[in-house]
Amino acid sequence: KNVMGAANMGTQIHEDLQNQVEGRPTSGKWDDHIAPVIEWIKEKGLKFLETEHTFVDPVHGFGGTIDGVATNDDGAKLIIDYKSRNSNPRYKMKPYEKELAQVGAYSCGFYGVDAVLNGEVQGVNVLISRNEPGKMEICGYPPEKVIEGWKLFEALLTVWRMVRKYDPRKN
């Protein structure tokens, strides 16, 4: 129940963020949780090209749903991934290792491998506390970290195919 409750809460927070970014009303239930995220978006001058963008990369055989594809005032290409989690009031929230790989994968899935390897894409994990309304942390990834994330994801994808004895590119 706890895990399902947390996942459901995360989904609802994502929905309210998407609605807010797209100019639609939110449920109102999570306004305290998303307020600092909306403030950060405004402060950074982010312009969203896509929200909740579903993609399939047939070349590499994976897909996903990207929370946000945006540019900033400098025209930087950004992949934004929201993560909700329980936090400890005494510590900053930090991304897990797998989240860099996900940002790298999503960067390639939207902008393409060449754009990533050429250092054109930046990534962001927006960590949103479920249990401390209003607490959030931003973890930005410069292009070299996005490249690292893509290489990590690509290696994990190779291992996944070998373990599963399955390659979706062949079907």
Backbone as numpy.savetxt, mean C-alpha at the origin, in Angstrom:
# Nx Ny Nz CAx CAy CAz Cx Cy Cz
-12.26 -14.79 16.07 -13.09 -13.59 16.07 -12.22 -12.34 16.07
-11.16 -12.32 16.90 -10.30 -11.15 16.98 -9.67 -10.79 15.64
-9.14 -11.82 14.96 -8.49 -11.58 13.67 -9.53 -11.10 12.66
-10.69 -11.74 12.64 -11.74 -11.32 11.71 -12.23 -9.90 12.03
-12.34 -9.60 13.31 -12.75 -8.26 13.70 -11.74 -7.22 13.25
-10.45 -7.54 13.40 -9.39 -6.62 12.99 -9.39 -6.45 11.47
-9.54 -7.57 10.75 -9.56 -7.50 9.28 -10.75 -6.68 8.81
-11.92 -6.90 9.42 -13.12 -6.15 9.06 -12.94 -4.66 9.35
-12.33 -4.35 10.48 -12.09 -2.95 10.83 -11.14 -2.32 9.81
-10.10 -3.06 9.44 -9.16 -2.57 8.43 -9.84 -2.29 7.10
-10.74 -3.19 6.71 -11.49 -3.02 5.46 -12.35 -1.76 5.52
-13.01 -1.56 6.66 -13.86 -0.38 6.83 -13.05 0.92 6.80
-11.87 0.90 7.42 -10.99 2.08 7.41 -10.55 2.36 5.97
-10.17 1.30 5.23 -9.79 1.46 3.82 -10.93 2.09 3.02
-12.15 1.58 3.24 -13.31 2.10 2.49 -13.54 3.58 2.78
-13.44 3.96 4.05 -13.63 5.37 4.40 -12.53 6.24 3.80
-11.29 5.74 3.79 -10.20 6.49 3.15 -10.46 6.66 1.66
-10.88 5.58 1.01 -11.18 5.65 -0.42 -12.31 6.66 -0.68
-13.38 6.58 0.10 -14.49 7.51 -0.07 -14.04 8.95 0.13
-13.25 9.20 1.15 -12.77 10.56 1.44 -11.92 11.08 0.27
-10.99 10.25 -0.20 -10.10 10.66 -1.30 -10.90 10.92 -2.58
-11.95 10.13 -2.80 -12.76 10.27 -4.01 -13.90 11.28 -3.85
-13.95 11.96 -2.70 -14.94 13.01 -2.50 -16.33 12.52 -2.17
-16.43 11.28 -1.68 -17.73 10.74 -1.26 -17.82 10.77 0.27
-19.03 10.74 0.82 -19.16 10.72 2.27 -18.57 9.43 2.87
-18.04 9.56 4.08 -17.54 8.38 4.80 -18.64 7.87 5.72
-18.40 6.73 6.32 -19.36 6.19 7.29 -19.41 7.06 8.53
-18.34 7.82 8.77 -18.24 8.64 9.98 -17.67 7.88 11.16
-17.73 6.56 11.08 -17.30 5.72 12.19 -15.79 5.78 12.43
-15.02 5.99 11.37 -13.56 5.92 11.47 -12.89 7.27 11.23
-13.66 8.35 11.31 -13.11 9.68 11.02 -11.89 10.02 11.87
-11.90 9.64 13.15 -10.75 9.92 14.02 -9.51 9.15 13.56
-9.73 7.96 12.99 -8.62 7.13 12.54 -8.01 7.66 11.23
-8.87 8.17 10.35 -8.37 8.58 9.04 -8.01 10.06 8.95
-8.42 10.86 9.92 -8.15 12.31 9.88 -6.68 12.64 9.65
-5.73 12.00 10.37 -4.34 12.35 10.14 -3.84 11.93 8.76
-4.43 10.88 8.21 -4.05 10.43 6.86 -4.50 11.46 5.84
-5.73 11.95 5.98 -6.26 12.96 5.06 -5.44 14.24 5.16
-5.06 14.60 6.38 -4.22 15.79 6.59 -2.87 15.62 5.89
-2.27 14.44 6.02 -0.99 14.14 5.35 -1.13 14.23 3.84
-2.21 13.69 3.29 -2.47 13.73 1.85 -2.52 15.18 1.37
-3.25 16.02 2.11 -3.37 17.45 1.75 -2.01 18.15 1.88
-1.33 17.88 2.97 -0.03 18.50 3.24 0.99 18.19 2.13
0.96 16.96 1.62 1.89 16.53 0.59 1.42 16.88 -0.82
0.21 17.41 -0.94 -0.32 17.78 -2.25 -0.53 16.58 -3.16
-0.96 15.46 -2.58 -1.11 14.24 -3.38 -2.35 14.33 -4.27
-2.16 13.89 -5.50 -3.27 13.77 -6.46 -3.38 12.31 -6.82
-4.53 11.73 -6.53 -4.72 10.30 -6.77 -5.12 10.05 -8.22
-4.40 9.15 -8.86 -4.73 8.70 -10.21 -5.70 7.52 -10.12
-5.51 6.70 -9.09 -6.34 5.50 -8.88 -6.46 5.25 -7.38
-7.60 4.68 -6.99 -7.74 4.13 -5.64 -8.30 2.73 -5.80
-7.88 1.84 -4.90 -8.31 0.43 -4.95 -8.21 -0.11 -6.38
-7.05 0.07 -6.97 -6.80 -0.34 -8.36 -6.40 -1.81 -8.42
-7.24 -2.62 -9.05 -6.96 -4.05 -9.22 -6.20 -4.25 -10.53
-5.17 -5.08 -10.46 -4.36 -5.34 -11.65 -3.91 -6.79 -11.69
-3.53 -7.23 -12.88 -2.89 -8.53 -13.08 -1.66 -8.27 -13.93
-0.54 -8.82 -13.52 0.70 -8.73 -14.28 0.93 -10.09 -14.95
0.52 -10.22 -16.23 0.63 -11.52 -16.89 2.09 -11.94 -17.16
2.99 -10.97 -17.24 4.40 -11.30 -17.51 5.02 -12.03 -16.32
4.70 -11.56 -15.11 5.29 -12.15 -13.91 4.33 -13.10 -13.18
3.06 -13.08 -13.55 2.11 -14.02 -12.97 1.66 -13.69 -11.57
1.30 -12.46 -11.32 0.74 -12.08 -10.01 -0.20 -10.90 -10.22
-0.92 -10.57 -9.17 -1.83 -9.43 -9.23 -2.12 -8.95 -7.83
-2.97 -7.96 -7.76 -3.33 -7.42 -6.46 -4.22 -6.21 -6.57
-4.46 -5.58 -5.46 -5.26 -4.36 -5.41 -4.44 -3.30 -4.69
-4.14 -2.23 -5.41 -3.32 -1.14 -4.89 -4.23 -0.12 -4.23
-3.93 0.24 -2.98 -4.76 1.19 -2.25 -4.77 2.56 -2.93
-3.59 3.04 -3.33 -3.53 4.35 -3.95 -2.37 4.49 -4.91
-2.65 5.06 -6.07 -1.63 5.46 -7.04 -1.76 6.97 -7.13
-0.66 7.67 -6.87 -0.75 9.13 -6.79 0.51 9.79 -7.32
0.40 11.10 -7.50 1.57 11.93 -7.77 1.56 13.04 -6.73
2.73 13.64 -6.54 2.79 14.79 -5.63 3.07 16.04 -6.46
3.29 17.15 -5.77 3.52 18.41 -6.47 4.76 18.39 -7.36
5.72 17.51 -7.03 6.93 17.37 -7.84 6.74 16.41 -9.01
5.55 15.79 -9.12 5.28 14.85 -10.20 5.81 13.45 -9.95
6.22 13.16 -8.71 6.73 11.84 -8.38 5.64 10.78 -8.56
6.04 9.61 -9.04 5.13 8.47 -9.16 5.12 7.75 -7.82
3.94 7.60 -7.24 3.82 7.03 -5.90 2.86 5.85 -5.86
3.24 4.83 -5.10 2.34 3.73 -4.74 2.12 3.87 -3.24
0.85 3.93 -2.84 0.51 4.11 -1.42 -0.24 2.87 -0.95
0.23 2.33 0.17 -0.39 1.13 0.74 -0.75 1.41 2.20
-2.04 1.34 2.51 -2.52 1.54 3.88 -2.43 0.24 4.64
-1.99 0.31 5.88 -1.97 -0.84 6.77 -2.57 -0.42 8.10
-3.59 -1.14 8.55 -4.13 -0.87 9.89 -3.62 -1.97 10.82
-3.27 -1.57 12.01 -2.78 -2.55 12.98 -2.93 -2.00 14.38
-2.90 -2.89 15.35 -2.91 -2.44 16.74 -1.54 -1.87 17.05
-1.53 -0.82 17.83 -0.28 -0.14 18.16 -0.08 -0.14 19.67
1.15 0.16 20.05 1.51 0.30 21.45 1.78 1.79 21.68
1.12 2.39 22.65 1.29 3.83 22.87 2.75 4.25 23.10
3.59 3.33 23.53 4.98 3.68 23.84 5.91 3.62 22.62
5.42 3.05 21.51 6.32 2.84 20.38 5.72 3.35 19.08
6.62 3.71 18.16 6.19 4.04 16.79 5.83 2.73 16.09
4.87 2.81 15.21 4.55 1.65 14.37 5.58 1.59 13.25
5.98 0.38 12.90 6.94 0.18 11.83 6.39 -0.84 10.85
6.76 -0.71 9.57 6.29 -1.70 8.60 6.97 -3.05 8.82
6.29 -4.10 8.44 6.88 -5.44 8.44 7.68 -5.59 7.15
8.63 -6.53 7.15 9.50 -6.73 5.99 8.71 -6.99 4.71
7.65 -7.77 4.81 6.88 -8.15 3.62 6.20 -6.94 2.96
6.00 -5.87 3.72 5.30 -4.72 3.17 6.13 -3.97 2.13
7.45 -3.98 2.28 8.32 -3.40 1.25 8.21 -4.22 -0.04
8.18 -5.54 0.09 8.04 -6.41 -1.09 6.71 -6.14 -1.79
5.65 -5.92 -1.02 4.34 -5.63 -1.61 4.36 -4.30 -2.36
4.98 -3.29 -1.78 5.08 -1.99 -2.46 5.89 -2.14 -3.75
6.97 -2.91 -3.71 7.76 -3.15 -4.92 6.95 -3.85 -5.99
6.19 -4.87 -5.59 5.35 -5.61 -6.54 4.28 -4.72 -7.13
3.60 -3.94 -6.28 2.54 -3.07 -6.77 3.10 -1.98 -7.69
4.30 -1.51 -7.38 4.95 -0.50 -8.23 5.17 -1.05 -9.63
5.64 -2.29 -9.71 5.83 -2.93 -11.02 4.50 -3.22 -11.68
3.52 -3.63 -10.88 2.21 -3.95 -11.42 1.52 -2.76 -12.06
1.78 -1.57 -11.55 1.13 -0.38 -12.12 2.03 0.34 -13.11
3.25 0.64 -12.71 4.13 1.47 -13.54 5.03 0.65 -14.47
5.19 -0.66 -14.18 6.04 -1.51 -15.00 7.44 -1.66 -14.41
8.06 -2.78 -14.74 9.37 -3.11 -14.21 10.41 -2.06 -14.61
10.37 -1.61 -15.86 11.36 -0.63 -16.32 11.31 0.64 -15.50
10.11 1.15 -15.22 9.98 2.38 -14.42 10.57 2.18 -13.03
10.31 1.00 -12.45 10.84 0.72 -11.11 12.37 0.64 -11.15
12.89 -0.19 -12.06 14.34 -0.38 -12.12 15.09 0.89 -12.54
14.39 1.80 -13.23 14.98 3.08 -13.60 14.89 4.11 -12.47
14.34 3.69 -11.33 14.28 4.59 -10.17 13.23 5.68 -10.26
12.14 5.40 -11.00 11.11 6.42 -11.21 9.97 6.36 -10.19
9.93 5.31 -9.36 8.77 5.10 -8.49 9.17 5.14 -7.02
8.34 5.82 -6.23 8.50 5.85 -4.79 7.30 5.15 -4.15
7.48 4.66 -2.94 6.39 3.97 -2.26 6.18 4.52 -0.86
4.99 4.26 -0.34 4.65 4.71 1.01 3.77 3.66 1.68
4.14 3.28 2.90 3.22 2.56 3.77 2.65 3.59 4.74
1.32 3.66 4.81 0.64 4.51 5.77 0.11 3.56 6.84
0.72 3.61 8.02 0.37 2.71 9.11 -0.64 3.41 10.01
-1.82 2.82 10.13 -2.94 3.43 10.84 -3.27 2.56 12.05
-3.27 3.17 13.22 -3.57 2.43 14.44 -5.07 2.14 14.52
-5.39 0.88 14.84 -6.79 0.51 15.06 -7.22 0.85 16.48
-6.29 0.75 17.44 -6.66 0.89 18.85 -6.32 2.26 19.43
-5.60 3.12 18.70 -5.31 4.48 19.15 -5.78 5.45 18.06
-7.07 5.79 18.05 -7.58 6.67 17.00 -6.73 7.94 16.87
-6.34 8.25 15.64 -5.53 9.44 15.38 -4.05 9.17 15.31
-3.62 7.96 15.68 -2.19 7.63 15.57 -1.93 7.01 14.21
-0.92 7.54 13.53 -0.49 6.97 12.26 0.98 7.25 12.06
1.62 6.44 11.27 3.02 6.63 10.92 3.14 6.52 9.42
4.04 7.32 8.86 4.33 7.25 7.43 5.70 6.62 7.25
5.79 5.62 6.41 7.07 5.01 6.07 7.26 5.16 4.56
8.10 6.09 4.18 8.34 6.34 2.76 9.50 5.53 2.24
9.38 5.07 1.00 10.43 4.31 0.35 10.93 5.07 -0.87
12.20 5.51 -0.84 12.77 6.14 -2.03 12.93 5.09 -3.13
13.20 5.53 -4.36 13.28 4.58 -5.48 14.19 3.37 -5.23
15.33 3.57 -4.57 16.23 2.42 -4.36 15.61 1.37 -3.45
14.76 1.80 -2.49 14.06 0.83 -1.64 12.94 0.13 -2.41
12.28 0.84 -3.31 11.24 0.22 -4.13 11.88 -0.86 -5.02
13.05 -0.57 -5.57 13.78 -1.56 -6.37 14.10 -2.78 -5.50
14.58 -2.54 -4.30 14.88 -3.63 -3.36 13.62 -4.45 -3.08
12.51 -3.75 -2.86 11.24 -4.45 -2.61 10.82 -5.30 -3.78
10.98 -4.79 -5.01 10.64 -5.56 -6.20 11.52 -6.80 -6.30
12.81 -6.65 -6.08 13.73 -7.80 -6.17 13.40 -8.85 -5.12
13.03 -8.40 -3.93 12.62 -9.32 -2.87 11.35 -10.05 -3.28
10.37 -9.30 -3.78 9.12 -9.93 -4.21 9.37 -10.94 -5.33
10.18 -10.56 -6.29 10.47 -11.45 -7.42 11.11 -12.76 -6.94
12.02 -12.67 -5.97 12.64 -13.87 -5.40 11.60 -14.73 -4.67
10.75 -14.09 -3.89 9.70 -14.82 -3.17 8.71 -15.47 -4.14
8.42 -14.79 -5.23 7.51 -15.32 -6.24 8.10 -16.58 -6.88
9.39 -16.56 -7.13 10.07 -17.74 -7.68 9.96 -18.91 -6.71
10.22 -18.66 -5.44 10.11 -19.70 -4.42 8.67 -20.20 -4.34
7.70 -19.31 -4.35 6.28 -19.69 -4.28 5.93 -20.63 -5.43
6.36 -20.30 -6.65 6.07 -21.16 -7.81 6.70 -22.54 -7.63
7.91 -22.58 -7.13 8.59 -23.86 -6.94 7.91 -24.71 -5.88
7.56 -24.10 -4.75 6.91 -24.83 -3.66 5.53 -25.33 -4.09
4.78 -24.49 -4.76 3.43 -24.84 -5.19 3.40 -25.71 -6.44
4.54 -25.76 -7.15 4.61 -26.46 -8.43 3.51 -25.94 -9.35
3.41 -24.61 -9.36 2.35 -23.94 -10.13 2.89 -22.62 -10.64
2.62 -22.37 -11.91 3.02 -21.10 -12.51 1.82 -20.56 -13.27
1.18 -19.52 -12.73 -0.05 -19.01 -13.37 0.20 -18.47 -14.77
1.42 -18.18 -15.12 1.73 -17.67 -16.47 1.54 -18.77 -17.52
1.53 -20.02 -17.10 1.42 -21.14 -18.06 -0.02 -21.61 -18.23
-0.94 -20.95 -17.54 -2.36 -21.37 -17.62 -3.24 -20.31 -18.27
